[in-house]
Amino acid sequence: MKRGSHTAAATGPSQRQLRVGELVRHALAEVLARGDHADPALGKTLITVPEVRMSPDLKIATCYVMPLGGKDEKKVVAALEANAKPLRGEVGRRLELKFIPELRFRLDTSFDEGARIDALLRSPDVARDLDDKNNLDDKNDGDDE
């Protein structure tokens, strides 16, 4: 296979993308925690940055954010988008990169997805299926003796 002929989607992000994403995540979290931004609306809300995904050329950073407590999610994302350029400047001051990536903000839904899966696993139907499987395993273990 030729070098570089496989797609990034098939192999996942490179080590460099992951490393730069973590650097951007830490810098952005520091900026948001310290309140080093012009918009007072962002200063009133604690914002978690669980993940930053970098484009293959490292020029676009998609930042997944979640306001603490999950309040005013859409307003927070809109305020971050409106202040993307000043935030990019603050992040750039904290990083030593050749190009400072463009920041794009998305609401992080992984917490909701985790809660949904947890509720699904605790549902009576799943518990019943797990009990049935355990009973079958116990019966099979008893046959061996």
MIKELUM-38349 format. One record per atom (N, C-alpha, C): z, y, x; residue number from 1; atom name. Coordinates in nm, 2 decimals, padded with zeros to 4 digits, always signed. Each point is the difference from the previous one (the first is absolute). Layout:
BEGIN
NODE        w        v        u   pos   site
NODE        Z        Y        X   NUM     CA
...
//
This chain:
BEGIN
NODE        w        v        u   pos   site
NODE   +00.00   -00.12   +00.08     1      N
NODE   +00.00   +00.12   -00.08     1     CA
NODE   +00.00   +00.12   +00.09     1      C
NODE   -00.08   +00.10   -00.04     2      N
NODE   +00.00   +00.13   +00.08     2     CA
NODE   +00.13   +00.07   -00.01     2      C
NODE   +00.03   +00.07   +00.10     3      N
NODE   +00.12   +00.08   +00.01     3     CA
NODE   -00.01   +00.11   -00.10     3      C
NODE   +00.10   +00.02   -00.08     4      N
NODE   +00.00   +00.11   -00.10     4     CA
NODE   -00.08   -00.03   -00.13     4      C
NODE   -00.05   -00.12   -00.01     5      N
NODE   -00.08   -00.03   -00.12     5     CA
NODE   +00.08   -00.04   -00.12     5      C
NODE   +00.13   -00.03   +00.02     6      N
NODE   +00.09   -00.04   -00.12     6     CA
NODE   +00.05   +00.13   -00.06     6      C
NODE   +00.03   -00.01   -00.12     7      N
NODE   +00.05   +00.12   -00.08     7     CA
NODE   +00.15   +00.02   +00.02     7      C
NODE   +00.04   +00.12   -00.01     8      N
NODE   +00.15   +00.03   +00.02     8     CA
NODE   +00.07   -00.06   -00.12     8      C
NODE   -00.06   +00.00   -00.12     9      N
NODE   +00.07   -00.05   -00.12     9     CA
NODE   +00.03   -00.15   +00.02     9      C
NODE   -00.08   -00.07   +00.07    10      N
NODE   +00.02   -00.15   +00.01    10     CA
NODE   +00.11   -00.02   +00.11    10      C
NODE   +00.02   +00.08   +00.10    11      N
NODE   +00.10   -00.03   +00.10    11     CA
NODE   +00.12   +00.09   -00.01    11      C
NODE   +00.00   +00.10   -00.09    12      N
NODE   +00.12   +00.08   -00.01    12     CA
NODE   +00.00   +00.12   +00.10    12      C
NODE   +00.10   +00.08   +00.00    13      N
NODE   +00.00   +00.12   +00.09    13     CA
NODE   +00.03   -00.05   +00.14    13      C
NODE   -00.06   +00.08   +00.09    14      N
NODE   +00.02   -00.03   +00.15    14     CA
NODE   +00.15   +00.04   +00.04    14      C
NODE   +00.04   -00.05   +00.11    15      N
NODE   +00.13   +00.04   +00.06    15     CA
NODE   +00.01   +00.15   +00.01    15      C
NODE   -00.11   +00.07   +00.04    16      N
NODE   +00.00   +00.14   +00.02    16     CA
NODE   +00.02   +00.07   -00.13    16      C
NODE   -00.07   -00.04   -00.11    17      N
NODE   +00.01   +00.06   -00.13    17     CA
NODE   +00.15   -00.02   -00.04    17      C
NODE   +00.06   -00.11   +00.01    18      N
NODE   +00.14   -00.02   -00.04    18     CA
NODE   +00.09   +00.09   +00.08    18      C
NODE   -00.02   +00.01   +00.13    19      N
NODE   +00.09   +00.08   +00.09    19     CA
NODE   -00.01   +00.14   -00.04    19      C
NODE   -00.12   +00.06   -00.01    20      N
NODE   -00.02   +00.14   -00.04    20     CA
NODE   +00.05   +00.02   -00.14    20      C
NODE   -00.02   -00.09   -00.09    21      N
NODE   +00.05   +00.01   -00.14    21     CA
NODE   +00.16   +00.02   +00.00    21      C
NODE   +00.06   -00.08   +00.09    22      N
NODE   +00.15   +00.01   +00.01    22     CA
NODE   +00.04   +00.13   +00.06    22      C
NODE   -00.07   +00.05   +00.10    23      N
NODE   +00.03   +00.13   +00.06    23     CA
NODE   -00.02   +00.11   -00.11    23      C
NODE   -00.10   +00.00   -00.07    24      N
NODE   -00.03   +00.10   -00.11    24     CA
NODE   +00.11   -00.01   -00.10    24      C
NODE   +00.04   -00.13   -00.04    25      N
NODE   +00.10   -00.02   -00.10    25     CA
NODE   +00.13   +00.06   +00.04    25      C
NODE   +00.04   -00.02   +00.13    26      N
NODE   +00.13   +00.05   +00.05    26     CA
NODE   +00.00   +00.16   +00.00    26      C
NODE   -00.12   +00.05   +00.05    27      N
NODE   -00.01   +00.15   +00.01    27     CA
NODE   +00.01   +00.06   -00.14    27      C
NODE   -00.08   -00.06   -00.09    28      N
NODE   +00.00   +00.06   -00.14    28     CA
NODE   +00.14   -00.01   -00.06    28      C
NODE   +00.06   -00.12   +00.01    29      N
NODE   +00.14   -00.01   -00.05    29     CA
NODE   +00.09   +00.10   +00.06    29      C
NODE   -00.01   +00.03   +00.13    30      N
NODE   +00.09   +00.10   +00.06    30     CA
NODE   -00.03   +00.14   -00.06    30      C
NODE   -00.13   +00.03   -00.01    31      N
NODE   -00.04   +00.13   -00.06    31     CA
NODE   +00.06   +00.02   -00.14    31      C
NODE   -00.02   -00.11   -00.08    32      N
NODE   +00.05   +00.01   -00.14    32     CA
NODE   +00.15   +00.00   -00.01    32      C
NODE   +00.07   -00.07   +00.09    33      N
NODE   +00.15   +00.00   +00.00    33     CA
NODE   +00.06   +00.13   +00.05    33      C
NODE   -00.06   +00.06   +00.09    34      N
NODE   +00.05   +00.13   +00.06    34     CA
NODE   -00.04   +00.12   -00.09    34      C
NODE   -00.10   -00.02   -00.08    35      N
NODE   -00.04   +00.12   -00.08    35     CA
NODE   -00.08   +00.10   +00.07    35      C
NODE   -00.08   -00.05   +00.10    36      N
NODE   -00.08   +00.08   +00.09    36     CA
NODE   -00.14   +00.03   -00.07    36      C
NODE   +00.01   +00.04   -00.13    37      N
NODE   -00.13   +00.03   -00.07    37     CA
NODE   +00.02   +00.12   -00.09    37      C
NODE   -00.11   +00.06   -00.04    38      N
NODE   +00.01   +00.13   -00.07    38     CA
NODE   +00.03   -00.02   -00.15    38      C
NODE   -00.03   -00.11   -00.06    39      N
NODE   +00.02   -00.01   -00.15    39     CA
NODE   +00.14   -00.03   -00.03    39      C
NODE   +00.07   +00.08   -00.08    40      N
NODE   +00.14   -00.02   -00.03    40     CA
NODE   +00.01   -00.12   -00.10    40      C
NODE   -00.10   -00.03   -00.07    41      N
NODE   +00.00   -00.12   -00.10    41     CA
NODE   +00.02   -00.13   +00.08    41      C
NODE   -00.05   -00.01   +00.12    42      N
NODE   +00.02   -00.12   +00.08    42     CA
NODE   +00.14   +00.00   +00.06    42      C
NODE   +00.06   +00.11   +00.02    43      N
NODE   +00.13   +00.00   +00.06    43     CA
NODE   +00.11   -00.04   -00.10    43      C
NODE   -00.03   +00.00   -00.13    44      N
NODE   +00.10   -00.05   -00.09    44     CA
NODE   +00.00   -00.15   -00.02    44      C
NODE   -00.10   -00.07   +00.04    45      N
NODE   -00.01   -00.14   -00.02    45     CA
NODE   +00.01   -00.08   +00.13    45      C
NODE   +00.08   -00.11   +00.00    46      N
NODE   -00.01   -00.09   +00.11    46     CA
NODE   -00.12   -00.09   -00.01    46      C
NODE   -00.08   -00.01   +00.10    47      N
NODE   -00.12   -00.08   -00.01    47     CA
NODE   +00.00   -00.11   +00.10    47      C
NODE   -00.02   -00.12   -00.04    48      N
NODE   -00.01   -00.12   +00.09    48     CA
NODE   -00.15   -00.02   +00.03    48      C
NODE   -00.02   -00.03   +00.13    49      N
NODE   -00.14   -00.04   +00.05    49     CA
NODE   +00.00   -00.14   +00.05    49      C
NODE   -00.02   -00.10   -00.09    50      N
NODE   +00.01   -00.14   +00.04    50     CA
NODE   -00.11   -00.05   +00.09    50      C
NODE   -00.12   +00.07   -00.02    51      N
NODE   -00.12   -00.05   +00.08    51     CA
NODE   -00.10   +00.11   +00.02    51      C
NODE   -00.07   -00.01   +00.11    52      N
NODE   -00.12   +00.08   +00.03    52     CA
NODE   -00.11   -00.09   +00.05    52      C
NODE   -00.11   +00.00   -00.06    53      N
NODE   -00.11   -00.08   +00.04    53     CA
NODE   -00.11   +00.09   +00.06    53      C
NODE   -00.04   -00.03   +00.12    54      N
NODE   -00.10   +00.08   +00.07    54     CA
NODE   -00.14   -00.06   -00.02    54      C
NODE   -00.10   +00.09   +00.00    55      N
NODE   -00.14   -00.04   -00.01    55     CA
NODE   -00.04   -00.06   +00.14    55      C
NODE   -00.10   -00.08   +00.01    56      N
NODE   -00.04   -00.06   +00.13    56     CA
NODE   -00.02   +00.10   +00.11    56      C
NODE   -00.05   +00.12   -00.04    57      N
NODE   -00.03   +00.10   +00.10    57     CA
NODE   +00.13   +00.09   +00.03    57      C
NODE   +00.11   -00.02   -00.07    58      N
NODE   +00.12   +00.07   +00.01    58     CA
NODE   +00.00   +00.14   -00.04    58      C
NODE   -00.10   +00.04   -00.08    59      N
NODE   -00.02   +00.14   -00.04    59     CA
NODE   +00.06   +00.02   -00.14    59      C
NODE   +00.03   -00.10   -00.08    60      N
NODE   +00.06   +00.01   -00.13    60     CA
NODE   +00.12   -00.08   -00.01    60      C
NODE   +00.11   +00.06   -00.04    61      N
NODE   +00.13   -00.07   -00.02    61     CA
NODE   +00.03   +00.00   -00.15    61      C
NODE   +00.00   -00.12   -00.06    62      N
NODE   +00.04   -00.01   -00.14    62     CA
NODE   +00.15   -00.03   +00.00    62      C
NODE   +00.08   +00.10   -00.05    63      N
NODE   +00.14   +00.00   +00.00    63     CA
NODE   +00.05   -00.05   -00.14    63      C
NODE   +00.07   -00.11   -00.01    64      N
NODE   +00.06   -00.04   -00.12    64     CA
NODE   +00.14   +00.05   -00.01    64      C
NODE   +00.03   +00.07   -00.11    65      N
NODE   +00.13   +00.07   -00.01    65     CA
NODE   +00.06   -00.03   -00.13    65      C
NODE   +00.13   +00.02   +00.00    66      N
NODE   +00.08   -00.03   -00.13    66     CA
NODE   +00.12   +00.10   +00.00    66      C
NODE   +00.01   +00.08   -00.10    67      N
NODE   +00.12   +00.09   -00.01    67     CA
NODE   +00.12   -00.09   -00.03    67      C
NODE   +00.11   +00.03   +00.07    68      N
NODE   +00.12   -00.07   -00.02    68     CA
NODE   +00.05   +00.01   -00.15    68      C
NODE   +00.02   -00.12   -00.06    69      N
NODE   +00.04   -00.01   -00.14    69     CA
NODE   -00.12   -00.01   -00.09    69      C
NODE   -00.12   +00.02   +00.06    70      N
NODE   -00.13   -00.02   -00.08    70     CA
NODE   -00.02   +00.11   -00.10    70      C
NODE   +00.06   +00.12   +00.02    71      N
NODE   -00.01   +00.11   -00.10    71     CA
NODE   -00.12   +00.09   +00.04    71      C
NODE   -00.07   +00.05   -00.09    72      N
NODE   -00.11   +00.09   +00.02    72     CA
NODE   -00.10   -00.04   +00.10    72      C
NODE   -00.04   -00.13   -00.01    73      N
NODE   -00.09   -00.06   +00.10    73     CA
NODE   -00.13   +00.07   +00.01    73      C
NODE   -00.07   +00.03   -00.11    74      N
NODE   -00.13   +00.07   +00.00    74     CA
NODE   +00.01   +00.14   +00.06    74      C
NODE   +00.11   +00.07   -00.04    75      N
NODE   +00.02   +00.14   +00.05    75     CA
NODE   +00.02   +00.00   +00.15    75      C
NODE   +00.07   -00.10   +00.05    76      N
NODE   +00.03   -00.01   +00.15    76     CA
NODE   -00.13   -00.03   +00.07    76      C
NODE   -00.08   -00.09   -00.05    77      N
NODE   -00.13   -00.03   +00.07    77     CA
NODE   -00.09   +00.12   -00.01    77      C
NODE   +00.00   +00.07   -00.11    78      N
NODE   -00.09   +00.11   -00.01    78     CA
NODE   +00.05   +00.11   +00.09    78      C
NODE   +00.13   +00.02   +00.02    79      N
NODE   +00.05   +00.10   +00.09    79     CA
NODE   -00.03   -00.03   +00.15    79      C
NODE   +00.01   -00.13   +00.03    80      N
NODE   -00.04   -00.05   +00.13    80     CA
NODE   -00.15   +00.02   +00.03    80      C
NODE   -00.08   -00.03   -00.10    81      N
NODE   -00.14   +00.02   +00.02    81     CA
NODE   -00.04   +00.15   +00.02    81      C
NODE   +00.07   +00.09   -00.08    82      N
NODE   -00.02   +00.14   +00.01    82     CA
NODE   +00.04   +00.05   +00.14    82      C
NODE   +00.10   -00.06   +00.06    83      N
NODE   +00.05   +00.04   +00.13    83     CA
NODE   -00.04   -00.09   +00.11    83      C
NODE   -00.11   -00.07   -00.01    84      N
NODE   -00.04   -00.10   +00.10    84     CA
NODE   -00.03   +00.07   +00.13    84      C
NODE   -00.07   +00.12   +00.00    85      N
NODE   -00.04   +00.06   +00.12    85     CA
NODE   +00.13   +00.05   +00.08    85      C
NODE   +00.09   +00.07   -00.06    86      N
NODE   +00.12   +00.04   +00.08    86     CA
NODE   +00.08   -00.12   +00.05    86      C
NODE   +00.01   -00.11   -00.09    87      N
NODE   +00.07   -00.12   +00.05    87     CA
NODE   -00.08   -00.06   +00.11    87      C
NODE   -00.13   +00.00   +00.00    88      N
NODE   -00.08   -00.05   +00.11    88     CA
NODE   +00.04   +00.07   +00.13    88      C
NODE   +00.01   +00.13   -00.01    89      N
NODE   +00.03   +00.08   +00.12    89     CA
NODE   +00.14   -00.03   +00.05    89      C
NODE   +00.10   -00.02   -00.09    90      N
NODE   +00.13   -00.04   +00.05    90     CA
NODE   +00.00   -00.14   +00.06    90      C
NODE   -00.07   -00.09   -00.06    91      N
NODE   -00.01   -00.13   +00.06    91     CA
NODE   -00.07   +00.00   +00.13    91      C
NODE   -00.10   +00.08   +00.01    92      N
NODE   -00.07   +00.02   +00.13    92     CA
NODE   +00.08   +00.05   +00.11    92      C
NODE   +00.10   +00.09   -00.03    93      N
NODE   +00.08   +00.05   +00.10    93     CA
NODE   +00.10   -00.11   +00.06    93      C
NODE   +00.02   -00.10   -00.08    94      N
NODE   +00.09   -00.11   +00.04    94     CA
NODE   -00.07   -00.12   +00.07    94      C
NODE   -00.13   +00.00   -00.01    95      N
NODE   -00.08   -00.11   +00.06    95     CA
NODE   -00.09   +00.05   +00.11    95      C
NODE   -00.02   -00.09   +00.09    96      N
NODE   -00.10   +00.02   +00.11    96     CA
NODE   -00.12   -00.09   -00.02    96      C
NODE   -00.08   +00.05   -00.09    97      N
NODE   -00.13   -00.07   -00.03    97     CA
NODE   -00.12   +00.09   +00.03    97      C
NODE   -00.11   -00.06   +00.03    98      N
NODE   -00.12   +00.07   +00.02    98     CA
NODE   -00.04   +00.08   -00.12    98      C
NODE   +00.00   -00.07   -00.12    99      N
NODE   -00.03   +00.06   -00.13    99     CA
NODE   +00.12   -00.03   -00.09    99      C
NODE   +00.04   +00.11   -00.07   100      N
NODE   +00.10   -00.01   -00.10   100     CA
NODE   -00.07   -00.05   -00.13   100      C
NODE   +00.05   -00.11   -00.06   101      N
NODE   -00.07   -00.05   -00.12   101     CA
NODE   +00.02   +00.09   -00.12   101      C
NODE   -00.10   -00.01   -00.09   102      N
NODE   +00.01   +00.07   -00.13   102     CA
NODE   +00.10   -00.09   -00.08   102      C
NODE   +00.09   +00.07   -00.07   103      N
NODE   +00.10   -00.07   -00.08   103     CA
NODE   -00.04   -00.01   -00.14   103      C
NODE   +00.00   -00.12   -00.05   104      N
NODE   -00.03   -00.02   -00.15   104     CA
NODE   +00.13   -00.07   -00.05   104      C
NODE   +00.04   +00.04   -00.12   105      N
NODE   +00.12   -00.05   -00.06   105     CA
NODE   -00.02   -00.08   -00.12   105      C
NODE   +00.06   -00.12   -00.01   106      N
NODE   -00.01   -00.09   -00.11   106     CA
NODE   +00.15   -00.04   -00.04   106      C
NODE   +00.01   -00.03   -00.12   107      N
NODE   +00.13   -00.04   -00.05   107     CA
NODE   +00.02   -00.15   +00.04   107      C
NODE   +00.11   -00.03   +00.05   108      N
NODE   +00.03   -00.14   +00.04   108     CA
NODE   +00.05   -00.08   -00.12   108      C
NODE   -00.07   -00.10   -00.03   109      N
NODE   +00.04   -00.08   -00.12   109     CA
NODE   +00.05   -00.14   +00.04   109      C
NODE   +00.03   -00.02   +00.13   110      N
NODE   +00.05   -00.13   +00.05   110     CA
NODE   +00.14   -00.03   -00.05   110      C
NODE   +00.08   +00.11   -00.02   111      N
NODE   +00.13   -00.02   -00.06   111     CA
NODE   -00.01   -00.06   -00.14   111      C
NODE   -00.09   +00.06   -00.08   112      N
NODE   -00.02   -00.04   -00.14   112     CA
NODE   -00.05   -00.14   +00.00   112      C
NODE   -00.09   -00.03   +00.09   113      N
NODE   -00.06   -00.14   +00.00   113     CA
NODE   +00.11   -00.10   +00.04   113      C
NODE   +00.08   +00.04   +00.10   114      N
NODE   +00.11   -00.09   +00.04   114     CA
NODE   +00.10   -00.03   -00.12   114      C
NODE   +00.03   +00.11   -00.07   115      N
NODE   +00.09   -00.02   -00.12   115     CA
NODE   -00.06   -00.09   -00.10   115      C
NODE   -00.14   +00.02   -00.02   116      N
NODE   -00.06   -00.08   -00.10   116     CA
NODE   +00.00   -00.15   +00.04   116      C
NODE   -00.03   -00.03   +00.12   117      N
NODE   +00.00   -00.14   +00.05   117     CA
NODE   +00.14   -00.06   -00.01   117      C
NODE   +00.11   +00.09   +00.04   118      N
NODE   +00.13   -00.05   -00.01   118     CA
NODE   +00.04   -00.03   -00.15   118      C
NODE   -00.04   +00.08   -00.09   119      N
NODE   +00.03   -00.03   -00.14   119     CA
NODE   -00.07   -00.12   -00.05   119      C
NODE   -00.13   -00.02   +00.05   120      N
NODE   -00.07   -00.12   -00.04   120     CA
NODE   +00.07   -00.12   +00.06   120      C
NODE   +00.05   +00.00   +00.12   121      N
NODE   +00.06   -00.12   +00.05   121     CA
NODE   +00.14   -00.03   -00.07   121      C
NODE   +00.06   +00.10   -00.05   122      N
NODE   +00.12   -00.02   -00.08   122     CA
NODE   -00.02   -00.03   -00.14   122      C
NODE   -00.12   +00.00   -00.05   123      N
NODE   -00.03   -00.03   -00.14   123     CA
NODE   +00.04   -00.14   -00.04   123      C
NODE   +00.04   -00.03   -00.12   124      N
NODE   +00.04   -00.13   -00.04   124     CA
NODE   -00.11   -00.11   +00.02   124      C
NODE   -00.12   +00.04   -00.02   125      N
NODE   -00.11   -00.10   +00.02   125     CA
NODE   -00.01   -00.05   +00.14   125      C
NODE   +00.01   +00.09   +00.09   126      N
NODE   -00.01   -00.04   +00.14   126     CA
NODE   +00.13   -00.08   +00.04   126      C
NODE   +00.12   +00.05   -00.05   127      N
NODE   +00.12   -00.08   +00.03   127     CA
NODE   -00.01   -00.14   -00.05   127      C
NODE   -00.05   -00.01   -00.12   128      N
NODE   -00.02   -00.14   -00.06   128     CA
NODE   -00.09   -00.08   +00.09   128      C
NODE   -00.11   +00.05   +00.04   129      N
NODE   -00.10   -00.07   +00.08   129     CA
NODE   +00.07   -00.04   +00.14   129      C
NODE   +00.08   +00.09   +00.05   130      N
NODE   +00.07   -00.04   +00.13   130     CA
NODE   +00.10   -00.11   -00.03   130      C
NODE   +00.07   +00.01   -00.11   131      N
NODE   +00.10   -00.11   -00.03   131     CA
NODE   -00.07   -00.13   -00.02   131      C
NODE   -00.11   +00.00   -00.07   132      N
NODE   -00.08   -00.12   -00.02   132     CA
NODE   -00.04   -00.06   +00.14   132      C
NODE   -00.05   +00.08   +00.09   133      N
NODE   -00.04   -00.04   +00.13   133     CA
NODE   +00.12   -00.06   +00.08   133      C
NODE   +00.11   +00.07   -00.01   134      N
NODE   +00.12   -00.05   +00.07   134     CA
NODE   +00.05   -00.14   -00.06   134      C
NODE   -00.01   -00.01   -00.13   135      N
NODE   +00.04   -00.13   -00.06   135     CA
NODE   -00.10   -00.11   +00.04   135      C
NODE   -00.12   +00.03   +00.02   136      N
NODE   -00.10   -00.11   +00.04   136     CA
NODE   +00.03   -00.03   +00.15   136      C
NODE   +00.03   +00.10   +00.08   137      N
NODE   +00.04   -00.03   +00.14   137     CA
NODE   +00.12   -00.08   +00.01   137      C
NODE   +00.10   +00.02   -00.08   138      N
NODE   +00.12   -00.08   +00.00   138     CA
NODE   -00.02   -00.14   -00.04   138      C
NODE   -00.09   -00.02   -00.10   139      N
NODE   -00.03   -00.14   -00.04   139     CA
NODE   -00.08   -00.07   +00.11   139      C
NODE   -00.09   +00.07   +00.07   140      N
NODE   -00.07   -00.06   +00.11   140     CA
NODE   +00.08   -00.04   +00.12   140      C
NODE   +00.11   +00.09   +00.02   141      N
NODE   +00.09   -00.03   +00.11   141     CA
NODE   +00.08   -00.12   -00.03   141      C
NODE   +00.04   -00.02   -00.12   142      N
NODE   +00.08   -00.11   -00.04   142     CA
NODE   -00.07   -00.14   +00.01   142      C
NODE   -00.13   +00.00   -00.01   143      N
NODE   -00.08   -00.12   +00.01   143     CA
NODE   -00.01   -00.06   +00.14   143      C
NODE   +00.02   +00.09   +00.10   144      N
NODE   -00.01   -00.05   +00.14   144     CA
NODE   +00.12   -00.08   +00.04   144      C
NODE   +00.12   +00.02   -00.06   145      N
NODE   +00.12   -00.07   +00.04   145     CA
NODE   +00.01   -00.14   -00.02   145      C
//
